Amino acid sequence: MTDPARVPVIIGVGQINDREPDPFAAMDSPALMAAALARADADAGGGWIDRIDSLSVVDQISFRDLNPVVDGLAATLGIAPAHRFQTAMPMGDSPVRLLNDAANRIGAGDSHVAAIVGAEALRTAARRAAATAGGGESDHNAMRARHRGRAPDYRQRYGLTAPVDVYPLYENATRAAWGQSLDAGQRESAAIWSDFSTVAAANPDAWLRTERRADEIATPTADNRPIAFPYTKLMVANSSVNQGAGFLVTSLALARAHGVDPARIVHVGHGAAAHEPDDILGRAGYAASAGMRVTLERTLAINDLTIADIDHVELYSCFPCVPKMARRILDWPLNRAMSVVGGLTFGGGPIGNYMSHAVAAMVERIRRDGGTGLLFGNGGFATHNHAIVLSRAALPGTAFPRAFDHQRDADAARGIVPPVDKTYVGTGTVESYTVLYDRDGSARAGIVVARNPAGARFLARVPATDGATIAFLTDGAIEPVGSGGTATRAADGLVDWTRVTG
């Protein structure tokens, strides 16, 4: 029988949305974190903050001058935990990984009360910056802004800088691989996102709580402008939020000793993680993710579960390609909810901390409805994957600590990575693509990832002035993936792509 002192459980969760209109009165990221943990402490019955011996923080980018925030947060809470950790970057899988780490430390007896927390106040940061600059519109794309002032690398010279530039490569490649038309792919995305909006409308902790019809989400309008083909504004993560979330993990023995209501205790199952290469041009392709597949399949297997045993899921939703890929791996039907929060568009997209909100919402769902929940986080440029299971009762066979790194399996399952030829000009075939748009909805440029006749990968640009090629990439009449074209050197040194017709 497993020692209850080594059984990790979640006893308290807390979330906060700060809608203060005055940006100088609104909370910054560390203040949101402290408030979220105060709510988690109250949710657990109170008196747990002073017992925290492990404090883990998801990196924040809203107020970079305050980083690292973990020591300041500990001081604010009035604690001196032996274990203090802040992630190096704000990746979407971070909260799930930190939960898995905390469960392992409790299982090893190295920790007794662990707190995991994160927050972003990008809305406040942007408004403060605008007010300080004397008004005007601020750029909410903080991930893109982080690269300003740096010399661009090869992919960035072609516009592949932020996640919103890269995830469409997976969207368009998977659609083609699945044999979907553009219309069918967009209808699937819009159906999932419409359901997310319904979940968010019923979630008091969601940032946007208005239900949206699928046709509203799929149709570009002045209020739903195209962002990066084929995504509209209502299909991408909403980072213009002030949100914090955190949770408390302890042992079953300690929870019982301090009188936590058994009906409010949620057990932590085993997790799994695997990743894609950091360099997006160093991947085997864009129609699948070995890291995602291994992560999801191993998470079920090591908990001795099948998808039929899963009652609730949170499939990461920065962009539609992620839950669409995940649901196919899991065989999760389109008509079943894929979020307990409402997704990163409607629930809110606080950069790397969304899955802390998902943990909190999943705990609340399991408390209310029972059953077992699967949490899947994805971060970077479709790079990092981590999943874990939560359940009302301890799953048979769980024992901590347990290693969660399954990278070797992912690497073994990955296909051959093509070489990259940064100097190539000549004929080629489209491997994937996107079109980036300006705020007025006009095409700024197309980006093509192509293969030359020898199989090497290269990048090419479609100038906005080439309306015929832009239309070919976006009108859905013919699938662009697999089509031919010609790459020629432009006057600025970049390579331009022209479709071969006839």
Secondary structure as GFF3:
##gff-version 3
##sequence-region A 1 502
A	DSSP	three_ten_helix	4	6	.	.	.	ID=ss1
A	DSSP	beta_strand	8	17	.	.	.	ID=ss2
A	DSSP	alpha_helix	29	43	.	.	.	ID=ss3
A	DSSP	three_ten_helix	49	51	.	.	.	ID=ss4
A	DSSP	beta_strand	54	57	.	.	.	ID=ss5
A	DSSP	three_ten_helix	64	66	.	.	.	ID=ss6
A	DSSP	alpha_helix	70	77	.	.	.	ID=ss7
A	DSSP	beta_strand	83	86	.	.	.	ID=ss8
A	DSSP	alpha_helix	94	108	.	.	.	ID=ss9
A	DSSP	beta_strand	113	121	.	.	.	ID=ss10
A	DSSP	alpha_helix	122	132	.	.	.	ID=ss11
A	DSSP	alpha_helix	142	145	.	.	.	ID=ss12
A	DSSP	alpha_helix	154	157	.	.	.	ID=ss13
A	DSSP	alpha_helix	163	177	.	.	.	ID=ss14
A	DSSP	alpha_helix	182	201	.	.	.	ID=ss15
A	DSSP	alpha_helix	214	218	.	.	.	ID=ss16
A	DSSP	beta_strand	226	228	.	.	.	ID=ss17
A	DSSP	beta_strand	231	232	.	.	.	ID=ss18
A	DSSP	three_ten_helix	233	235	.	.	.	ID=ss19
A	DSSP	beta_strand	242	251	.	.	.	ID=ss20
A	DSSP	alpha_helix	252	257	.	.	.	ID=ss21
A	DSSP	three_ten_helix	262	264	.	.	.	ID=ss22
A	DSSP	beta_strand	266	275	.	.	.	ID=ss23
A	DSSP	three_ten_helix	280	282	.	.	.	ID=ss24
A	DSSP	alpha_helix	290	302	.	.	.	ID=ss25
A	DSSP	three_ten_helix	307	309	.	.	.	ID=ss26
A	DSSP	beta_strand	312	315	.	.	.	ID=ss27
A	DSSP	alpha_helix	321	330	.	.	.	ID=ss28
A	DSSP	pi_helix	343	347	.	.	.	ID=ss29
A	DSSP	three_ten_helix	351	353	.	.	.	ID=ss30
A	DSSP	alpha_helix	354	369	.	.	.	ID=ss31
A	DSSP	beta_strand	372	379	.	.	.	ID=ss32
A	DSSP	beta_strand	384	391	.	.	.	ID=ss33
A	DSSP	alpha_helix	407	413	.	.	.	ID=ss34
A	DSSP	beta_strand	426	437	.	.	.	ID=ss35
A	DSSP	beta_strand	443	451	.	.	.	ID=ss36
A	DSSP	beta_strand	457	463	.	.	.	ID=ss37
A	DSSP	alpha_helix	467	474	.	.	.	ID=ss38
A	DSSP	beta_strand	484	489	.	.	.	ID=ss39
A	DSSP	beta_strand	495	499	.	.	.	ID=ss40
###
